[in-house]
Amino acid sequence: QVQLVESGGGLVQAGGSLRLSCAASGGTFSSYAMGWFRQAPGKDREFVAAINWSGGGSTDYRGSVKGRFTISRDNSKNTVYLQMSSLKPEDTAVYYCAGRNVGYYSTLINQWHYWGQGTQVTVSS
């Protein structure tokens, strides 16, 4: 059973930075695509960023976070990260880590197999 545990959320002022971490256990992390999604109150969960299995390969980002967020992974630590900079109030949401038991990512929520419990990110203006 694959388990994903997020950490690193919190309250930050606009323009600030946070780094989210997601530790995986119970599966073959290095062969999975990994991603981050977010859900703001009253809104649907949406794609934020994803990275394929090799880490050094392809990544993808939601348009509104390109240039501000960076996804990375350390397969030796079974951990994926989301470095968030120049944060805006509209980035406020619960951020979820997701895993896909194939090596290549998808931006579609229903293509992901494993989910963490989420970590709250609040950006004050």
Salt bridges, closest charged atoms under 4 A:
GLU46 OE2 - ARG38 NE 2.73
GLU46 OE1 - ARG62 NH2 3.06
ASP91 OD1 - ARG38 NH1 3.01
ASP91 OD2 - ARG68 NH1 2.74
